[in-house]
Amino acid sequence: MNFMDKRYSIGMDFGTLSARAVLVDVDTGDEVAVSIVGYQDAVIDDMLPDTKIKLPAGYALQNPKDYMEALESLLRDILQKSNVDPDRIIGIGVDSTASTIIPVDKNYMPLCMHDEFKNNPHSWPKLWKHHGAQKQADTLNRIAEETGQKFLRHCGGKVSAEWLYPKAMEILEEAPMIYDATYRFTELSDWLVYLLTGKEVRNSTVACLHAQWDPVRGFPSGEFFKAIDARLEKIVEDKLGTHVQSSFTRAGG
């Protein structure tokens, strides 16, 4: 194949302490360049950055600026190392830790980046290993069992405190002003896709496991959420968005 006809793809993985990217030759599978970037604030489990605000036990937050800086640095570094023409890169695939939940406004800006919310821990991204929502998970699982929710069969019989709904419930109960200000509770992987494309999409892989979405039945019903708390009845429509797209399709460009 002519050098000018070569095609490349970038895979990006956002982990707990760092993000990494790999550029591969689509036709041969050869690895062309690799880049790794560590997060400056790493796991925030003691105090909020630039404050003296102490976090409760079980908290694990992250700084969205770390994700944004890593995304830009990785792409720049990959291109510099490979000297590949950007026009020959035909795709970017993204994955991340889950369930890492970010409360965002209508412009998809994390609420912790607003001066009025930044001192409230509930406005920050809750990392997958944030365990502050165990009480909420216990409540959700109890009511799911009592009402015979079929989604329990597909998630090992219990919803984890690390997943989306318990974390959203924790925010509703402990910081209702943050809940009300949240336009979307978005997964990290979906937020990264938004940064790259400007498209609001929930990927099916994370939605299935961490938001109990089913390709036939959709999300759990409003009646189920209402049985937990009347304020949660429209959490799917109002705070998640109902558009779920296969992880194997193109989100945007």
C-alpha positions as CSV (number, residue, x, y, z in Angstrom):
1,M,0.0,0.0,0.0
2,N,1.2,3.5,-0.9
3,F,2.3,5.5,2.2
4,M,-0.2,8.2,1.3
5,D,-3.0,5.6,1.4
6,K,-2.3,4.4,4.9
7,R,-5.1,4.6,7.5
8,Y,-4.7,4.9,11.2
9,S,-6.9,4.8,14.3
10,I,-6.4,6.0,17.9
11,G,-7.5,4.2,21.0
12,M,-7.7,6.1,24.2
13,D,-8.1,4.7,27.8
14,F,-8.9,6.9,30.8
15,G,-8.0,5.1,33.9
16,T,-7.9,5.8,37.6
17,L,-4.5,7.5,37.8
18,S,-3.6,8.2,34.2
19,A,-4.8,8.2,30.6
20,R,-3.0,6.5,27.6
21,A,-3.4,6.5,23.9
22,V,-2.1,4.2,21.1
23,L,-2.0,5.0,17.4
24,V,-2.2,1.9,15.1
25,D,-2.0,1.1,11.4
26,V,-5.6,0.0,10.6
27,D,-4.5,-2.3,7.8
28,T,-1.6,-4.1,9.6
29,G,-2.4,-3.7,13.2
30,D,1.1,-2.3,13.9
31,E,1.5,0.0,16.8
32,V,2.9,3.3,15.6
33,A,3.0,5.5,18.7
34,V,2.0,5.4,22.4
35,S,1.5,8.1,24.9
36,I,0.7,8.2,28.7
37,V,-0.3,11.1,30.8
38,G,-0.8,11.1,34.6
39,Y,-3.5,13.1,36.3
40,Q,-2.2,16.0,38.4
41,D,-4.8,15.6,41.2
42,A,-5.0,11.8,40.9
43,V,-7.7,10.4,43.2
44,I,-9.2,13.1,45.4
45,D,-10.0,11.3,48.6
46,D,-8.7,13.7,51.4
47,M,-9.4,17.3,50.6
48,L,-10.9,19.2,47.6
49,P,-8.2,20.8,45.5
50,D,-7.1,24.3,46.6
51,T,-9.4,24.2,49.7
52,K,-9.3,23.0,53.3
53,I,-12.5,21.1,52.8
54,K,-12.1,17.6,54.2
55,L,-13.9,14.8,52.5
56,P,-15.9,12.1,54.3
57,A,-14.6,8.5,54.4
58,G,-15.3,6.5,51.3
59,Y,-15.2,9.5,48.9
60,A,-13.2,9.2,45.7
61,L,-13.4,12.2,43.4
62,Q,-11.5,13.4,40.4
63,N,-10.7,16.7,38.7
64,P,-12.3,17.0,35.2
65,K,-9.5,19.4,34.2
66,D,-7.2,16.4,34.4
67,Y,-9.3,14.6,31.9
68,M,-9.4,17.6,29.5
69,E,-5.6,18.2,29.8
70,A,-4.9,14.5,29.2
71,L,-7.1,14.4,26.2
72,E,-5.4,17.3,24.5
73,S,-1.9,16.2,25.6
74,L,-2.3,12.6,24.4
75,L,-3.5,13.6,20.9
76,R,-0.8,16.2,20.5
77,D,1.9,13.8,21.7
78,I,0.7,11.0,19.4
79,L,0.9,13.2,16.4
80,Q,4.3,14.5,17.2
81,K,5.7,11.1,17.9
82,S,4.3,9.5,14.7
83,N,4.4,12.4,12.3
84,V,1.3,11.0,10.8
85,D,-0.9,13.2,8.6
86,P,-4.1,13.9,10.8
87,D,-6.2,13.4,7.6
88,R,-5.1,9.7,7.6
89,I,-6.6,9.1,11.0
90,I,-10.0,7.6,10.4
91,G,-11.2,7.0,13.9
92,I,-10.8,7.6,17.6
93,G,-12.1,5.1,20.2
94,V,-12.5,6.0,23.9
95,D,-13.0,4.0,27.0
96,S,-12.8,4.9,30.7
97,T,-13.3,3.7,34.3
98,A,-16.9,3.1,35.1
99,S,-19.0,4.1,36.7
100,T,-17.4,7.5,36.9
101,I,-20.2,10.0,37.1
102,I,-19.9,13.7,36.2
103,P,-22.8,16.2,37.0
104,V,-22.8,18.7,34.1
105,D,-24.7,21.8,33.0
106,K,-26.5,22.3,29.6
107,N,-23.1,23.1,28.0
108,Y,-21.7,19.9,29.4
109,M,-19.4,21.8,31.7
110,P,-18.9,19.9,35.0
111,L,-20.6,21.7,37.9
112,C,-17.4,21.8,39.9
113,M,-16.0,24.2,37.4
114,H,-18.7,26.8,38.4
115,D,-17.6,29.1,41.3
116,E,-20.9,28.7,43.0
117,F,-20.6,24.9,43.2
118,K,-16.9,24.2,43.3
119,N,-16.7,23.9,47.2
120,N,-19.4,21.3,47.3
121,P,-17.9,17.8,46.9
122,H,-21.1,16.5,45.2
123,S,-20.4,18.8,42.2
124,W,-17.2,16.9,41.4
125,P,-16.9,13.7,39.3
126,K,-17.4,10.6,41.5
127,L,-14.8,8.1,40.5
128,W,-15.8,4.4,40.1
129,K,-14.4,3.6,43.6
130,H,-16.4,6.3,45.4
131,H,-18.2,4.4,48.1
132,G,-20.2,7.2,49.7
133,A,-23.5,6.0,48.2
134,Q,-23.7,2.6,49.9
135,K,-26.8,3.5,51.9
136,Q,-28.5,4.6,48.7
137,A,-27.5,1.4,46.9
138,D,-29.0,-0.6,49.8
139,T,-32.3,1.3,49.5
140,L,-32.4,0.8,45.7
141,N,-31.7,-2.9,45.9
142,R,-34.3,-3.5,48.6
143,I,-37.0,-1.8,46.6
144,A,-35.9,-3.5,43.4
145,E,-36.3,-6.9,45.1
146,E,-39.6,-6.0,46.6
147,T,-41.0,-4.8,43.2
148,G,-39.5,-7.7,41.2
149,Q,-37.3,-5.6,38.9
150,K,-36.1,-7.7,36.0
151,F,-32.8,-5.8,35.6
152,L,-31.5,-7.4,38.8
153,R,-31.0,-10.6,36.8
154,H,-28.6,-8.9,34.4
155,C,-26.3,-7.3,37.0
156,G,-25.5,-10.1,39.4
157,G,-28.6,-9.5,41.6
158,K,-27.5,-6.2,43.0
159,V,-26.8,-2.7,41.9
160,S,-23.4,-1.6,43.2
161,A,-22.8,1.6,45.2
162,E,-20.2,2.4,42.5
163,W,-22.8,2.7,39.8
164,L,-24.9,5.6,38.5
165,Y,-28.2,5.6,40.4
166,P,-26.8,5.3,43.9
167,K,-24.4,8.2,43.2
168,A,-27.2,10.3,41.8
169,M,-29.4,9.4,44.8
170,E,-26.6,10.5,47.2
171,I,-26.4,13.9,45.5
172,L,-30.2,14.3,45.6
173,E,-30.3,13.5,49.4
174,E,-27.2,15.3,50.5
175,A,-26.9,18.2,48.0
176,P,-30.3,18.8,46.3
177,M,-29.1,22.1,44.9
178,I,-26.5,20.2,42.9
179,Y,-29.1,17.7,41.8
180,D,-31.4,20.5,40.6
181,A,-28.5,22.2,38.8
182,T,-27.5,19.1,37.0
183,Y,-28.6,18.9,33.4
184,R,-27.0,15.4,32.9
185,F,-25.3,12.8,35.0
186,T,-22.9,11.7,32.4
187,E,-20.4,8.8,32.4
188,L,-16.8,9.8,31.9
189,S,-16.6,7.9,28.6
190,D,-19.6,9.7,27.2
191,W,-18.3,13.1,28.4
192,L,-15.1,12.5,26.5
193,V,-17.0,11.7,23.4
194,Y,-18.9,15.0,23.8
195,L,-15.6,16.9,24.1
196,L,-14.5,15.3,20.9
197,T,-17.7,15.5,18.9
198,G,-20.2,17.9,20.5
199,K,-22.7,15.1,20.5
200,E,-24.7,13.9,23.5
201,V,-24.6,10.1,23.4
202,R,-24.9,7.4,26.1
203,N,-22.9,4.4,25.0
204,S,-24.7,1.0,25.2
205,T,-21.9,-0.8,27.0
206,V,-21.8,1.4,30.0
207,A,-25.5,2.1,30.0
208,C,-26.3,-1.7,30.1
209,L,-24.2,-2.5,33.2
210,H,-24.1,0.8,35.1
211,A,-27.5,2.3,34.3
212,Q,-29.5,-0.9,33.9
213,W,-30.5,-0.1,30.4
214,D,-31.9,-2.9,28.3
215,P,-32.1,-2.8,24.5
216,V,-35.7,-4.1,24.6
217,R,-37.1,-2.6,27.9
218,G,-34.9,0.5,28.0
219,F,-34.1,2.1,31.4
220,P,-35.9,1.1,34.6
221,S,-39.3,2.7,34.8
222,G,-40.4,5.9,36.4
223,E,-42.7,4.0,38.7
224,F,-39.7,2.2,40.1
225,F,-37.8,5.4,40.8
226,K,-40.9,7.0,42.2
227,A,-41.1,4.1,44.7
228,I,-37.6,5.1,45.9
229,D,-38.2,8.9,46.0
230,A,-40.9,10.9,44.2
231,R,-38.2,13.3,43.1
232,L,-36.6,10.5,41.1
233,E,-39.6,9.7,39.0
234,K,-38.2,11.4,35.8
235,I,-34.5,10.9,36.5
236,V,-34.0,9.2,33.1
237,E,-35.8,11.8,31.0
238,D,-34.6,14.8,33.0
239,K,-31.1,13.9,34.1
240,L,-29.8,11.1,31.8
241,G,-31.3,11.5,28.4
242,T,-32.9,8.5,26.6
243,H,-30.6,8.2,23.6
244,V,-28.4,5.2,23.8
245,Q,-26.1,4.3,20.9
246,S,-24.2,1.1,20.2
247,S,-20.6,1.3,21.3
248,F,-19.7,-0.1,17.8
249,T,-21.2,2.8,15.9
250,R,-19.9,6.3,15.1
251,A,-20.8,8.9,17.7
252,G,-19.8,11.9,15.7
253,G,-16.9,13.7,14.1
